[in-house]
Amino acid sequence: MSREYLKKATLTAKSDASEVHETVKTILADIEAGGDAKAMEYAAKFDRYDGNVMLTAQEIEAAAALVPEKLKADIRFAHANVKRFAEAQKATVSDVEVEIVPGMIAGQKAIPVDAAGCYVPGGRYSHIASAIMTVTTAKVAGCHHITACSPPRPGVGVAPAIIYAANLCGADKIMALGGVQGVAAMTFGLFGLPKANILVGPGNQFVAEAKRILFGRVGIDMIAGPTDSLILADATADAHIVATDLVSQAEHGYNSPVWLVTDDRVLAEKVIAMVPDLIDDLPEVNRENAAAAWRDYAEVIVCADREEMAACSDDYAPEHLTVQAEDLNWWLDRLTCYGSLFLGEETTVSYGDKATGTNHVLPTSGAANYTGGLSVHKYMKIVTWQRATRDGAKAVAEATARISRLEGMEGHARAADVRLAKYFPDEEFDLTANG
């Protein structure tokens, strides 16, 4: 297929994984051995914070008093939408009971994990929405204990709006601890917390690497890299809106890729011309991030037709995928690899990031090829069970014995043999592997 790059990325969104891995591994080992005191040492070093780690009810109330009423209303609105969508998701999982053969019943049961640890970024930006997305879904899932953890700022602590949102959404504990030390505290059960069964939420490369290393002893939502976004646009798209949407996602960070895939060269050239001015108009920190992301990681690709555009998008498997093109239902049916899909000019990634109700914790770096984003289901274990009558298990026991012997697993076979012998003493069975 022919894909013409009007703009090609000079870098890819990868960190020095080896260096990060060794740093994080050392910190985790130190904190596991040294407990609360060692976690506080790292908090002083990295967060430059020596205040209270586990927020009290009085501190939470004081933080809420600092949040403007208009922002509180917006947080409540977003929380209600996320909660409503999570409840709808949970309704799609039900306990099941089916009679496999007469007398042999098998089933599934959905059980929420006991303790969830929700990491809420608070460094470059205060991610109020991440508190809403992670804590709300854990609460709807039915987790018995939810910890929200966010990095404090020197002399200030956790952003009051994050505290308000986490408390509103149902966090049982709110912890002022960032980075690897925050992840470690939730995993190891420091500061009086229960050990987390699952860790969720976005974070920087150190947080992501900590989750990678700890995965296995604790569940995780995913290992996230820099956020990425792709827009599919045809000749009907508004170049100014396309350019604005690209810039809105590039501001996440210097290494956040944004991609435009189109079958209209004129649109592509207009967008390329517009982006620099839109970036220049941002506040300083946002401008620096977006400028670097656009310069080093952004791509603009011209394809022959919409089928080639869709194939290109599936190859990239973006975290966020926007379609600004005709025949939205065609795109909905055709596209297969994305974290979250935004159909039409009337919606945008920013809506999903903040208040639509769908979750913004999504697969990055091509992981949408094999997984979706954070949902209420991530906090739930789908387990199975079975029971049987003696007659119902008879044929199963025979098949189990013969299959086990064919595999060379004699102990398994005898577990079936003894039941057949006990329940049907007057019958003879051919339980050999051959014949």
ABEGO torsion letter per residue (X at the ends): XBBBBABBBABBBBBBAAAAAAAAAAAAAAAAAAEAAAAAAAAAAAAGBABBABBBAAAAAAAAAABBAAAAAAAAAAAAAAAAAAAAAAAABBBBBBBABBGBBBBBBBBBBABBBBBBBABABBBAAAAAAAAAAAAAAGBABBBBBBBBBBGAEBBAAAAAAAAAAGBABBBBBBEAAAAAAAAAGBGGBBBBABBBEBBBAAAAAAAAAABGABBBABBBBBBBBBBBBBAABBAAAAAAAAAAAAAABAABBBBBBBABAAAAAAAAAAAAAAAAABBAAAAAAAAAAAAAABBBBBBABAAAAAAAAAAAGBABBBBBBBGAAAAAAABABBABBBBEAABBAAAAAAAAGBBABBBBGGAAAABBBBBAAAABBBBBBBBBBAAAAAAAAAAAAAAAAAAGBAAAAAAAAAAAAAABAABBBBABABX
